[in-house]
Amino acid sequence: MLLLRCVYLWAFLLQFMTGIAQPTKRALIIAIGNYDPATTGWPKLASLNDVPLIQTALQQQGFLPQYTSVIQDANAEEVLKALQALIESVQSGDIVVVHYSGHGVQLQDDNGDEPDQLDEALVPLGAAYKPEELNTNHYIRDDVLGKQIALLRHKLGSKGHLLLFLDSCHSGAGTRGNGTARGGFPPLVKSNYSPTIPPANPSQSLIDSPVASRGAGDEELAKFVVFAGASSNENNFETTANGKPVGSLSFSISNALSQLRPNDTYRQVFARIRSEMAVIAPRQSPILEGDADYLFFSGQLVKQEPYVEIKKVLNSSTLQLSAGLVAGINKGDVFAIYPAGTVSIKEERPVFEGEITAIDYFTASLSLKNPISADFKAPQYWAFRTQQSFSESLLKVAFDFKGLSPESTKILSDSLSRWSFLSIVPSSEAPDVLLKNTANTSNVGVFVGEMPYLSSKPVNMDVKEGLELLKKTLLSAAQVKFMKSVKLSTDEIVVEMSLVRAKIDQNNAVVEVFDTPVDTLTRRFSEKDNVVIKLVNKGKRTAYYNIVAIQPDHRIVPVAPGLEDHNDPNSYKIAAGETVFLKNRPIYGFWPPYGTEMMKVFATPQPINLLPAIETQGTLTSSTRGQENPLVFIMKNYHTRGVSNNIGSTFEYVYTITPLNSSITK
């Protein structure tokens, strides 16, 4: 107690001496445990044991008791009142934590915004699990919670932080080892339930709810991070601490916060949480969403070095990585293994090292130099690539130099001859890209036809940084070529897409979908055209999908999942014979660059997620198309080596983006 008092006194003196108002740290802890099984069907939980764990952990981080509210065994109305009181109390720039411990469940969707027709929901006291009655009034759906989160983010403003902990089942989109499941019941739906409207996008997270940003840009909203105990289709189990049952996420959060270091990011802290849960709750997959690369409770963004998660241990000498050719990994690449949460490997020593010896489009086998121990847990480590291997020339490059200095010409010639991912060809042999300099200068640009690649500007070859930037640009061009060339086909998995017109209101919500495909021969769009993506599974089994768009300037844009939502890849699925309209991902017009664009669907029998391979590369990807398209990514160094194509299918949808007066869609 003396230590905590000293912490409080020091915080007060610091504020007094600096004369600068410090942000207030506020918390709301919600714990529901004394359910009445006889009247509601929900078994009791040990959620109330989570409260002191979270309270103590937060106090160690400067959350004063007078700004920490606790509600226990509350009904829906009381929970929402507590959230409203929190919203009214916060000030711009405050730091807020909301923690929920209790049951979670999936409910029959009531507004058509979920592709699986299921809402994720919190289970307050009084909510009954009675499918025959289907009275869901006493639950708190993700839609309702999302609106409260949106109000909090607006009130906190751009300098504020909001951290949400969800220690319940089905919490991965809601935004509980071997113990009691916090939830675990089948979805609460009518026995004859059949959706009357087209299913929409995958279970929407609290991050990308349309309400969350309506009326304000991202720059006006508080930083927002969610730690969820389980993905949207998983149960969440209790564990034991000091002889008492507690929530596995709550226990792990308590330990992680007690070890918080000054320069920890949300991603690093979550990595430690995930590592601990791999031991105490191995049957569930905790989920991280939101602004993960900011310092904990700070507005400072930290650049995370790209890494690949380890999917599983194949044997004592081989690990399977959760990315493959499509993520730019090649046979012969060398990877080093570091503890999960490592931001940079420059000054760290690896735990293991190995080489990629087998690969397909979405996974890779890493053969280790030294065997791992029997207690090695895959979620506790990340793989970082330290050497790249190129087995074939991929990118065709031609020159068109006018008055380039002899010094710059030699630098370019020497460098290009060493870069094994490209080959030099005459301009008459249809090169993939053309290098041109601004006349009589050393400024060299990369062009696709007459269009600057990625809308990039020429770089100065007289400086070292210019050559490095040119290499990055050429690498990304090789990546795009590979992305376009990937062809997968199987009768089991056949997912096709199209764009259909839609009516969108002033709040960017889809009011009506006109299920009439745009004519294949005249597929042209401009900034006035509002459309949604339509997916049809013509295969024999459920498929998981990723969609990317390759813009006319060769920028690759993730569509579903998108960079901003970090959704569970298990949610991006479509059943055999099903038609899905991605209604909460409407496209509000098509903006420059003009020209031919492609959307490409990757469909697989198992969930995949290309987002871990997504990287922004400095100025190469800083610009965006229009105001409605802030998503950019570049994938690295794609090469194919006759990989079997029976692991899924691809589908390409090509269209033209034109100036406003050239569009022919209605």
C-alpha positions as CSV (number, residue, x, y, z in Angstrom):
1,M,0.0,0.0,0.0
2,L,2.9,2.4,0.8
3,L,4.3,1.7,-2.7
4,L,1.0,2.6,-4.4
5,R,0.6,5.8,-2.3
6,C,4.1,6.8,-3.4
7,V,3.1,6.3,-7.0
8,Y,0.0,8.4,-6.6
9,L,2.0,11.2,-4.8
10,W,4.7,11.2,-7.5
11,A,2.1,11.5,-10.3
12,F,0.5,14.5,-8.5
13,L,3.9,16.2,-8.0
14,L,4.9,15.6,-11.6
15,Q,1.7,17.3,-12.8
16,F,2.1,20.2,-10.4
17,M,5.8,20.8,-11.3
18,T,5.3,20.6,-15.1
19,G,2.1,22.7,-15.1
20,I,0.8,20.3,-17.8
21,A,-2.5,18.5,-17.3
22,Q,-1.8,14.8,-17.4
23,P,-4.4,12.5,-19.0
24,T,-6.6,10.8,-16.5
25,K,-6.6,7.0,-16.4
26,R,-10.1,5.6,-16.0
27,A,-11.4,2.0,-15.9
28,L,-14.7,0.2,-15.9
29,I,-14.5,-3.5,-14.8
30,I,-17.6,-5.6,-15.5
31,A,-17.9,-9.1,-13.9
32,I,-20.9,-11.3,-14.3
33,G,-20.7,-14.6,-12.5
34,N,-23.7,-15.5,-10.3
35,Y,-26.0,-16.6,-13.1
36,D,-29.1,-18.5,-12.1
37,P,-29.0,-21.8,-14.1
38,A,-32.6,-22.7,-13.1
39,T,-34.1,-19.7,-14.7
40,T,-31.7,-18.6,-17.4
41,G,-29.8,-21.8,-18.3
42,W,-26.5,-20.2,-17.8
43,P,-24.1,-21.9,-15.3
44,K,-22.3,-19.9,-12.7
45,L,-18.8,-18.6,-13.4
46,A,-15.9,-17.4,-11.2
47,S,-15.8,-14.1,-13.0
48,L,-15.9,-12.1,-9.7
49,N,-12.5,-13.6,-9.0
50,D,-11.1,-11.7,-12.0
51,V,-11.9,-8.3,-10.4
52,P,-9.0,-8.1,-7.9
53,L,-6.6,-9.4,-10.6
54,I,-7.5,-6.6,-13.0
55,Q,-7.8,-3.9,-10.2
56,T,-4.3,-4.7,-8.9
57,A,-2.8,-4.8,-12.3
58,L,-4.4,-1.4,-13.3
59,Q,-3.4,0.2,-10.0
60,Q,0.2,-0.8,-10.7
61,Q,-0.1,1.2,-14.0
62,G,-1.4,4.4,-12.3
63,F,-5.2,3.8,-12.4
64,L,-6.5,5.4,-9.2
65,P,-9.3,3.8,-7.3
66,Q,-11.5,6.9,-7.6
67,Y,-11.4,6.6,-11.4
68,T,-12.0,2.9,-11.4
69,S,-15.6,1.6,-11.4
70,V,-16.6,-2.0,-10.8
71,I,-20.0,-3.4,-11.5
72,Q,-20.8,-7.0,-10.6
73,D,-23.7,-9.3,-11.5
74,A,-25.4,-6.5,-13.4
75,N,-28.2,-6.8,-16.0
76,A,-28.0,-5.3,-19.4
77,E,-29.6,-2.0,-18.4
78,E,-27.1,-1.6,-15.6
79,V,-24.1,-2.4,-17.8
80,L,-25.2,0.1,-20.4
81,K,-25.8,2.7,-17.8
82,A,-22.3,2.2,-16.5
83,L,-20.9,2.6,-20.0
84,Q,-22.9,5.7,-20.5
85,A,-21.6,7.1,-17.2
86,L,-18.0,6.4,-18.3
87,I,-18.6,8.2,-21.6
88,E,-19.9,11.2,-19.7
89,S,-17.0,11.3,-17.4
90,V,-14.1,11.0,-19.8
91,Q,-12.2,14.0,-21.2
92,S,-10.3,14.4,-24.4
93,G,-6.9,12.6,-24.1
94,D,-7.9,10.3,-21.3
95,I,-6.7,6.7,-21.1
96,V,-9.6,4.2,-20.6
97,V,-9.7,0.5,-20.0
98,V,-13.0,-1.5,-20.2
99,H,-12.9,-5.1,-18.9
100,Y,-15.6,-7.7,-19.3
101,S,-15.7,-11.1,-17.6
102,G,-18.7,-13.3,-18.1
103,H,-20.5,-15.6,-20.6
104,G,-20.5,-14.8,-24.3
105,V,-22.8,-16.2,-26.9
106,Q,-23.8,-16.0,-30.6
107,L,-27.3,-14.7,-31.3
108,Q,-29.5,-14.9,-34.4
109,D,-28.5,-11.8,-36.4
110,D,-31.2,-9.1,-36.3
111,N,-30.1,-6.7,-39.0
112,G,-28.3,-8.6,-41.8
113,D,-24.8,-7.3,-41.0
114,E,-23.3,-10.8,-40.3
115,P,-22.5,-13.3,-43.1
116,D,-22.9,-16.2,-40.7
117,Q,-26.2,-14.6,-39.6
118,L,-24.9,-14.6,-36.0
119,D,-24.2,-11.6,-33.7
120,E,-21.7,-12.0,-31.0
121,A,-23.1,-10.9,-27.6
122,L,-22.3,-10.4,-23.9
123,V,-24.5,-12.2,-21.4
124,P,-25.5,-10.0,-18.5
125,L,-27.5,-11.2,-15.5
126,G,-31.0,-12.0,-16.5
127,A,-30.3,-13.0,-20.1
128,A,-31.9,-16.4,-20.6
129,Y,-30.8,-19.2,-23.0
130,K,-34.1,-20.4,-24.2
131,P,-34.1,-21.1,-28.0
132,E,-37.9,-21.9,-27.9
133,E,-38.6,-18.3,-26.8
134,L,-35.7,-16.5,-28.4
135,N,-36.0,-13.5,-26.1
136,T,-32.7,-11.7,-26.7
137,N,-33.7,-8.4,-25.2
138,H,-31.5,-8.9,-22.1
139,Y,-28.3,-9.6,-24.1
140,I,-25.8,-6.9,-25.3
141,R,-25.1,-7.5,-29.0
142,D,-21.9,-6.5,-30.7
143,D,-23.8,-3.8,-32.6
144,V,-24.9,-2.1,-29.3
145,L,-21.5,-2.4,-27.7
146,G,-19.9,-1.1,-30.9
147,K,-22.0,2.1,-30.7
148,Q,-20.8,2.7,-27.1
149,I,-17.2,2.2,-28.2
150,A,-17.7,4.6,-31.0
151,L,-19.0,7.3,-28.6
152,L,-16.1,6.7,-26.3
153,R,-13.6,7.1,-29.1
154,H,-15.1,10.3,-30.3
155,K,-15.2,11.7,-26.7
156,L,-11.6,10.7,-26.1
157,G,-10.3,12.3,-29.3
158,S,-7.1,11.7,-31.2
159,K,-4.9,11.8,-28.1
160,G,-6.9,9.4,-26.1
161,H,-6.6,5.6,-25.7
162,L,-9.2,2.9,-25.3
163,L,-8.3,-0.6,-24.4
164,L,-11.0,-3.3,-24.3
165,F,-10.6,-6.7,-22.6
166,L,-13.2,-9.4,-23.4
167,D,-12.8,-12.5,-21.2
168,S,-15.7,-14.5,-22.7
169,C,-16.6,-17.0,-25.4
170,H,-17.1,-15.8,-29.0
171,S,-15.3,-12.6,-28.1
172,G,-13.1,-12.3,-31.2
173,A,-15.7,-10.3,-33.0
174,G,-17.5,-9.1,-29.9
175,T,-16.2,-6.3,-29.7
176,R,-13.3,-18.4,-21.3
177,G,-7.2,-24.8,-20.3
178,N,-9.5,-27.3,-19.1
179,G,-11.8,-25.4,-16.8
180,T,-15.3,-24.1,-17.1
181,A,-16.2,-22.6,-20.5
182,R,-17.4,-19.0,-20.4
183,G,-20.2,-19.5,-22.8
184,G,-19.8,-22.6,-24.9
185,F,-23.5,-22.9,-25.8
186,P,-24.7,-23.3,-29.4
187,P,-25.9,-20.2,-31.1
188,L,-29.3,-18.9,-29.9
189,V,-31.5,-19.1,-33.0
190,K,-35.0,-20.2,-33.9
191,S,-35.3,-23.8,-35.0
192,N,-36.7,-22.7,-38.3
193,Y,-34.5,-19.7,-38.8
194,S,-33.8,-18.7,-42.4
195,P,-32.4,-15.3,-43.3
196,T,-34.7,-13.1,-45.3
197,I,-32.0,-10.8,-46.6
198,P,-28.7,-11.5,-48.2
199,P,-25.9,-12.2,-45.7
200,A,-23.3,-9.5,-45.5
201,N,-19.7,-9.3,-44.6
202,P,-17.9,-11.5,-42.1
203,S,-18.6,-10.9,-38.4
204,Q,-17.8,-7.3,-38.0
205,S,-15.3,-6.4,-35.4
206,L,-15.6,-3.4,-33.1
207,I,-12.7,-1.9,-34.9
208,D,-14.4,-1.6,-38.3
209,S,-18.0,-0.9,-37.3
210,P,-19.4,1.8,-39.6
211,V,-20.6,3.6,-36.5
212,A,-17.1,3.7,-35.1
213,S,-15.9,6.4,-37.5
214,R,-19.1,8.0,-38.8
215,G,-18.8,11.7,-38.7
216,A,-15.1,11.7,-38.1
217,G,-11.9,10.6,-39.7
218,D,-9.5,8.2,-38.0
219,E,-7.3,11.1,-37.1
220,E,-10.1,12.4,-34.8
221,L,-10.7,9.1,-32.9
222,A,-8.9,7.7,-29.9
223,K,-6.5,4.8,-30.4
224,F,-8.4,1.6,-29.9
225,V,-7.2,-1.9,-29.0
226,V,-9.1,-5.1,-28.2
227,F,-7.7,-8.1,-26.4
228,A,-10.3,-10.9,-26.8
229,G,-9.9,-14.3,-25.0
230,A,-11.1,-16.4,-28.0
231,S,-12.0,-16.0,-31.6
232,S,-15.6,-15.6,-32.7
233,N,-16.1,-19.4,-33.2
234,E,-14.3,-20.6,-30.0
235,N,-15.0,-21.2,-26.4
236,N,-13.1,-19.4,-23.7
237,F,-12.1,-21.4,-20.6
238,E,-11.3,-20.6,-17.0
239,T,-8.0,-21.5,-15.3
240,T,-6.7,-21.6,-11.7
241,A,-4.7,-19.0,-9.8
242,N,-3.8,-19.4,-6.1
243,G,-6.3,-22.2,-5.8
244,K,-9.2,-20.2,-7.3
245,P,-10.8,-20.4,-10.7
246,V,-10.3,-17.2,-12.8
247,G,-10.6,-16.2,-16.4
248,S,-7.6,-17.3,-18.6
249,L,-7.4,-14.0,-20.3
250,S,-7.8,-12.0,-17.1
251,F,-5.0,-14.0,-15.4
252,S,-2.7,-13.5,-18.4
253,I,-3.5,-9.8,-18.6
254,S,-2.7,-9.4,-14.9
255,N,0.7,-11.1,-15.3
256,A,1.5,-9.1,-18.4
257,L,0.7,-5.7,-16.9
258,S,2.7,-6.5,-13.8
259,Q,5.7,-7.0,-16.1
260,L,5.0,-4.0,-18.4
261,R,8.2,-2.3,-19.7
262,P,8.5,1.4,-20.6
263,N,8.8,0.8,-24.4
264,D,6.2,-2.1,-24.7
265,T,3.7,-1.8,-27.5
266,Y,0.2,-3.3,-27.4
267,R,1.4,-6.0,-29.8
268,Q,4.3,-7.0,-27.5
269,V,2.1,-7.2,-24.4
270,F,-0.4,-9.3,-26.4
271,A,2.3,-11.6,-27.5
272,R,3.2,-12.3,-23.9
273,I,-0.5,-12.9,-23.1
274,R,-0.8,-15.2,-26.1
275,S,2.3,-17.1,-25.0
276,E,0.9,-17.7,-21.5
277,M,-2.5,-18.7,-22.8
278,A,-0.9,-21.3,-25.1
279,V,0.1,-23.1,-21.8
280,I,-2.9,-22.5,-19.6
281,A,-5.7,-22.5,-22.3
282,P,-4.3,-24.3,-25.4
283,R,-7.7,-24.9,-26.9
284,Q,-8.4,-21.2,-27.7
285,S,-6.9,-18.5,-29.8
286,P,-6.8,-15.0,-28.2
287,I,-7.4,-12.2,-30.7
288,L,-5.7,-8.8,-31.0
289,E,-7.4,-6.0,-32.9
290,G,-6.7,-2.4,-33.4
291,D,-3.8,0.1,-33.1
292,A,-1.4,-2.6,-32.0
293,D,1.9,-0.9,-32.8
294,Y,1.6,2.1,-30.4
295,L,3.4,2.2,-27.1
296,F,1.1,1.0,-24.3
297,F,-1.0,4.0,-23.2
298,S,1.0,6.3,-25.4
299,G,0.5,8.0,-28.8
300,Q,3.9,7.0,-30.1
301,L,3.9,4.6,-33.0
302,V,6.6,2.0,-33.1
303,K,7.7,0.4,-36.3
304,Q,7.4,-3.4,-36.0
305,E,9.8,-5.5,-38.1
306,P,7.9,-7.9,-40.4
307,Y,7.5,-11.4,-38.9
308,V,5.7,-14.6,-39.6
309,E,3.8,-16.6,-37.0
310,I,4.6,-20.2,-36.4
311,K,1.6,-22.3,-37.3
312,K,2.7,-25.6,-35.7
313,V,5.6,-27.9,-34.8
314,L,6.0,-30.7,-37.4
315,N,8.8,-32.5,-35.6
316,S,11.7,-31.6,-33.4
317,S,13.6,-30.2,-36.3
318,T,10.9,-28.7,-38.5
319,L,8.4,-25.8,-38.0
320,Q,5.5,-24.9,-40.2
321,L,5.2,-21.2,-40.8
322,S,1.8,-19.6,-41.4
323,A,2.8,-18.0,-44.7
324,G,4.1,-19.2,-48.0
325,L,4.7,-18.1,-51.6
326,V,1.9,-15.5,-51.6
327,A,3.5,-13.9,-48.6
328,G,6.8,-13.6,-50.5
329,I,8.6,-16.5,-48.9
330,N,10.9,-18.6,-51.1
331,K,12.6,-22.0,-50.8
332,G,16.1,-21.4,-49.5
333,D,15.1,-18.3,-47.4
334,V,16.8,-18.2,-44.0
335,F,14.7,-17.4,-40.9
336,A,15.6,-16.8,-37.3
337,I,13.3,-17.6,-34.4
338,Y,12.8,-15.0,-31.6
339,P,10.4,-14.7,-28.7
340,A,7.0,-13.4,-29.7
341,G,6.8,-9.7,-29.1
342,T,10.2,-8.9,-30.5
343,V,10.0,-5.5,-32.3
344,S,13.5,-5.5,-33.9
345,I,16.1,-8.2,-34.3
346,K,19.1,-5.9,-34.9
347,E,20.5,-6.2,-31.3
348,E,18.9,-9.5,-30.3
349,R,20.3,-13.1,-30.6
350,P,18.0,-15.7,-32.2
351,V,16.8,-18.7,-30.3
352,F,16.9,-20.9,-33.4
353,E,17.7,-20.6,-37.1
354,G,16.7,-22.5,-40.1
355,E,16.1,-22.7,-43.9
356,I,12.9,-23.1,-45.9
357,T,13.0,-26.5,-47.4
358,A,9.4,-27.0,-48.6
359,I,6.7,-24.5,-49.5
360,D,3.2,-24.0,-50.9
361,Y,1.2,-20.9,-51.5
362,F,0.2,-20.4,-47.9
363,T,2.6,-22.3,-45.6
364,A,6.3,-23.1,-45.5
365,S,8.4,-25.7,-43.7
366,L,11.4,-24.4,-41.8
367,S,14.2,-26.9,-41.2
368,L,16.1,-25.9,-38.1
369,K,19.9,-26.2,-37.6
370,N,19.3,-27.4,-34.0
371,P,16.4,-29.4,-32.6
372,I,13.8,-27.8,-30.4
373,S,12.9,-29.1,-26.9
374,A,9.6,-30.9,-26.2
375,D,8.1,-28.0,-24.3
376,F,8.5,-25.6,-27.3
377,K,5.2,-23.8,-27.9
378,A,4.6,-22.3,-31.3
379,P,2.6,-19.2,-30.2
380,Q,5.5,-18.1,-28.0
381,Y,7.8,-17.4,-30.9
382,W,7.9,-15.4,-34.2
383,A,10.0,-16.1,-37.3
384,F,12.0,-13.3,-38.9
385,R,13.5,-13.6,-42.4
386,T,17.3,-12.8,-42.3
387,Q,18.3,-13.9,-45.9
388,Q,16.3,-14.1,-49.1
389,S,16.8,-16.6,-51.9
390,F,16.0,-16.0,-55.6
391,S,16.1,-19.1,-57.8
392,E,14.9,-17.4,-61.0
393,S,14.7,-14.1,-62.8
394,L,11.2,-12.8,-62.6
395,L,10.9,-9.2,-63.5
396,K,11.7,-7.9,-67.0
397,V,13.3,-4.5,-66.9
398,A,14.2,-2.2,-69.8
399,F,16.0,1.2,-69.9
400,D,15.2,4.5,-71.6
401,F,17.9,6.9,-70.4
402,K,18.5,10.4,-71.8
403,G,21.6,12.2,-70.7
404,L,22.2,10.0,-67.6
405,S,25.7,10.6,-66.2
406,P,28.3,7.9,-66.7
407,E,28.7,7.5,-62.9
408,S,24.9,6.9,-62.4
409,T,24.8,4.6,-65.4
410,K,27.6,2.4,-63.9
411,I,26.0,2.4,-60.5
412,L,22.7,1.2,-62.0
413,S,24.4,-1.4,-64.2
414,D,26.4,-2.9,-61.4
415,S,23.4,-3.0,-59.1
416,L,20.9,-4.4,-61.5
417,S,23.3,-7.2,-62.5
418,R,23.4,-8.3,-58.8
419,W,19.7,-8.2,-58.2
420,S,18.7,-11.8,-59.1
421,F,15.0,-11.2,-59.0
422,L,15.1,-9.3,-62.4
423,S,16.5,-9.6,-65.9
424,I,17.4,-6.8,-68.3
425,V,15.6,-7.0,-71.7
426,P,15.4,-4.6,-74.7
427,S,12.4,-2.3,-74.6
428,S,11.0,-4.2,-77.7
429,E,10.5,-7.4,-75.6
430,A,7.5,-6.1,-73.6
431,P,9.2,-5.4,-70.3
432,D,7.3,-5.5,-67.1
433,V,8.7,-2.1,-66.1
434,L,10.7,0.6,-67.8
435,L,13.4,2.7,-66.0
436,K,13.5,6.3,-67.3
437,N,15.4,9.3,-66.1
438,T,14.3,12.9,-66.1
439,A,16.3,14.3,-69.1
440,N,19.9,15.1,-68.3
441,T,19.5,14.4,-64.6
442,S,20.3,11.5,-62.3
443,N,16.7,11.1,-61.2
444,V,15.4,7.7,-62.3
445,G,11.8,6.6,-62.1
446,V,10.0,3.2,-62.6
447,F,7.2,3.2,-65.1
448,V,4.4,0.8,-66.2
449,G,3.8,2.0,-69.7
450,E,3.4,5.8,-69.2
451,M,2.3,5.6,-65.6
452,P,4.7,5.9,-62.7
453,Y,4.7,2.7,-60.8
454,L,2.9,3.0,-57.5
455,S,2.6,6.8,-58.3
456,S,6.2,7.0,-57.2
457,K,8.5,9.9,-57.9
458,P,11.9,9.6,-59.6
459,V,14.8,8.9,-57.1
460,N,18.3,10.4,-57.2
461,M,20.9,7.8,-58.2
462,D,23.7,10.0,-56.8
463,V,22.8,9.1,-53.2
464,K,22.8,5.7,-51.5
465,E,19.2,6.1,-50.4
466,G,18.0,6.5,-54.0
467,L,19.5,3.2,-55.0
468,E,17.9,1.4,-52.0
469,L,14.5,3.0,-52.8
470,L,14.8,1.9,-56.4
471,K,15.4,-1.7,-55.4
472,K,12.3,-1.6,-53.1
473,T,10.3,-0.3,-56.0
474,L,11.5,-3.0,-58.4
475,L,10.9,-5.7,-55.8
476,S,7.3,-4.6,-55.3
477,A,6.8,-4.7,-59.1
478,A,8.0,-8.3,-59.0
479,Q,5.5,-9.1,-56.3
480,V,2.6,-7.7,-58.2
481,K,3.6,-9.7,-61.3
482,F,3.6,-12.9,-59.2
483,M,0.2,-12.0,-57.5
484,K,-1.3,-11.6,-61.0
485,S,0.2,-14.9,-62.2
486,V,-1.0,-17.1,-59.3
487,K,-3.6,-19.5,-60.7
488,L,-5.3,-22.1,-58.4
489,S,-8.1,-24.4,-59.5
490,T,-10.1,-27.2,-57.9
491,D,-13.6,-28.5,-58.3
492,E,-14.0,-28.6,-54.5
493,I,-13.4,-24.8,-54.0
494,V,-14.9,-22.5,-56.6
495,V,-15.7,-18.9,-55.4
496,E,-16.6,-16.2,-58.0
497,M,-17.1,-12.5,-57.4
498,S,-18.7,-9.6,-59.2
499,L,-19.5,-6.0,-58.4
500,V,-23.2,-5.0,-58.2
501,R,-24.7,-1.6,-57.9
502,A,-26.0,-0.4,-54.5
503,K,-27.8,2.5,-53.0
504,I,-25.8,4.1,-50.1
505,D,-27.2,6.7,-47.7
506,Q,-25.4,9.7,-46.3
507,N,-24.1,7.6,-43.4
508,N,-22.3,5.3,-45.8
509,A,-24.8,2.5,-45.0
510,V,-26.1,0.2,-47.8
511,V,-29.8,0.8,-48.2
512,E,-30.4,-1.4,-51.2
513,V,-28.5,-3.8,-53.4
514,F,-29.4,-4.2,-57.1
515,D,-28.4,-7.7,-57.9
516,T,-27.7,-7.1,-61.6
517,P,-24.1,-7.7,-62.7
518,V,-22.3,-5.1,-64.7
519,D,-21.9,-6.2,-68.3
520,T,-18.6,-8.0,-68.7
521,L,-17.6,-6.1,-71.9
522,T,-18.4,-2.6,-70.6
523,R,-17.2,-2.9,-67.0
524,R,-16.3,0.7,-66.3
525,F,-16.6,2.7,-63.1
526,S,-16.0,6.3,-61.9
527,E,-16.3,8.2,-58.7
528,K,-20.1,8.3,-58.9
529,D,-20.5,4.6,-58.9
530,N,-21.5,2.9,-55.6
531,V,-21.2,-0.9,-55.6
532,V,-20.8,-3.9,-53.3
533,I,-18.9,-7.1,-53.8
534,K,-21.0,-10.2,-54.5
535,L,-19.5,-13.6,-53.8
536,V,-20.9,-16.9,-55.0
537,N,-19.6,-20.3,-53.9
538,K,-20.1,-22.7,-56.8
539,G,-17.9,-25.4,-55.2
540,K,-18.7,-28.5,-53.2
541,R,-17.6,-27.3,-49.8
542,T,-17.2,-24.3,-47.5
543,A,-14.4,-21.9,-48.6
544,Y,-12.4,-19.3,-46.8
545,Y,-11.4,-16.3,-48.8
546,N,-9.1,-13.3,-49.1
547,I,-9.7,-10.5,-51.7
548,V,-7.1,-8.1,-53.0
549,A,-7.3,-5.3,-55.5
550,I,-4.4,-4.6,-57.9
551,Q,-4.7,-1.0,-59.0
552,P,-3.7,0.5,-62.3
553,D,-0.5,1.9,-60.8
554,H,0.2,-1.7,-59.5
555,R,-0.6,-0.9,-55.9
556,I,-2.0,-3.9,-54.1
557,V,-4.8,-3.2,-51.7
558,P,-6.3,-5.7,-49.2
559,V,-10.1,-5.7,-49.5
560,A,-11.2,-8.6,-47.2
561,P,-9.7,-8.8,-44.7
562,G,-8.6,-5.2,-44.7
563,L,-5.7,-3.6,-42.8
564,E,-8.1,-1.7,-40.6
565,D,-10.2,-4.5,-39.2
566,H,-7.7,-7.3,-38.2
567,N,-10.6,-9.7,-38.2
568,D,-10.3,-13.4,-37.4
569,P,-9.6,-15.2,-40.7
570,N,-12.1,-17.9,-39.6
571,S,-14.9,-15.4,-40.2
572,Y,-14.1,-14.9,-43.9
573,K,-15.9,-17.9,-45.2
574,I,-18.8,-18.8,-47.5
575,A,-20.7,-22.1,-47.5
576,A,-21.2,-24.2,-50.6
577,G,-24.0,-22.8,-52.7
578,E,-24.2,-19.6,-50.7
579,T,-24.3,-16.1,-52.1
580,V,-22.8,-13.3,-50.0
581,F,-23.0,-9.5,-50.4
582,L,-20.2,-7.7,-48.6
583,K,-22.6,-4.9,-47.5
584,N,-20.4,-3.4,-44.8
585,R,-17.6,-3.0,-47.3
586,P,-19.3,-0.9,-49.8
587,I,-17.2,0.9,-52.4
588,Y,-18.2,4.6,-52.5
589,G,-16.9,5.5,-56.0
590,F,-13.7,4.7,-57.9
591,W,-10.9,7.2,-57.8
592,P,-7.6,7.8,-59.6
593,P,-5.4,6.3,-60.8
594,Y,-7.4,5.6,-63.9
595,G,-6.9,2.5,-66.0
596,T,-7.4,-1.3,-65.7
597,E,-7.8,-2.7,-62.2
598,M,-8.2,-6.3,-61.0
599,M,-9.8,-7.8,-57.9
600,K,-8.5,-11.2,-57.1
601,V,-10.2,-13.8,-54.8
602,F,-8.0,-16.5,-53.1
603,A,-10.3,-19.3,-51.9
604,T,-9.0,-22.2,-49.8
605,P,-10.4,-25.0,-47.7
606,Q,-8.7,-23.7,-44.6
607,P,-8.6,-20.2,-43.3
608,I,-5.8,-18.1,-44.5
609,N,-4.8,-14.5,-43.7
610,L,-2.6,-12.4,-46.0
611,L,-2.5,-9.5,-43.5
612,P,0.6,-10.7,-41.5
613,A,2.6,-10.4,-44.8
614,I,1.4,-6.9,-45.5
615,E,3.9,-4.1,-45.1
616,T,3.9,-0.5,-46.0
617,Q,7.2,0.6,-47.5
618,G,7.8,4.2,-46.6
619,T,7.1,6.7,-49.4
620,L,6.3,3.9,-51.8
621,T,2.9,3.4,-50.2
622,S,2.2,6.7,-48.5
623,S,-0.2,7.9,-51.1
624,T,-3.7,6.6,-51.6
625,R,-6.5,6.8,-54.1
626,G,-9.0,9.5,-53.3
627,Q,-10.3,9.9,-49.8
628,E,-12.1,6.7,-49.4
629,N,-9.2,4.3,-50.0
630,P,-6.5,4.5,-47.3
631,L,-5.5,0.8,-47.6
632,V,-2.2,0.0,-49.1
633,F,0.3,-2.9,-48.9
634,I,3.2,-4.4,-50.8
635,M,4.0,-8.2,-50.7
636,K,7.6,-9.2,-51.1
637,N,9.4,-11.3,-53.8
638,Y,6.9,-13.7,-55.2
639,H,8.2,-16.8,-57.0
640,T,6.4,-20.0,-58.1
641,R,8.0,-23.4,-58.4
642,G,5.3,-25.7,-59.7
643,V,3.3,-25.8,-56.5
644,S,0.3,-28.1,-56.6
645,N,-2.9,-26.0,-57.3
646,N,-5.3,-28.3,-55.6
647,I,-5.2,-26.3,-52.4
648,G,-7.8,-23.8,-53.5
649,S,-8.9,-21.6,-56.3
650,T,-8.4,-18.0,-57.6
651,F,-10.9,-15.8,-59.4
652,E,-10.1,-12.6,-61.2
653,Y,-12.5,-9.7,-61.8
654,V,-11.2,-7.0,-64.2
655,Y,-12.7,-3.6,-64.7
656,T,-11.7,-0.1,-65.9
657,I,-11.6,3.0,-63.8
658,T,-12.4,6.2,-65.8
659,P,-12.9,9.9,-65.2
660,L,-16.4,10.9,-64.1
661,N,-17.8,11.7,-67.6
662,S,-16.5,8.4,-69.0
663,S,-18.4,6.0,-66.7
664,I,-21.3,4.1,-68.3
665,T,-22.7,2.4,-65.2
666,K,-26.0,3.7,-63.8
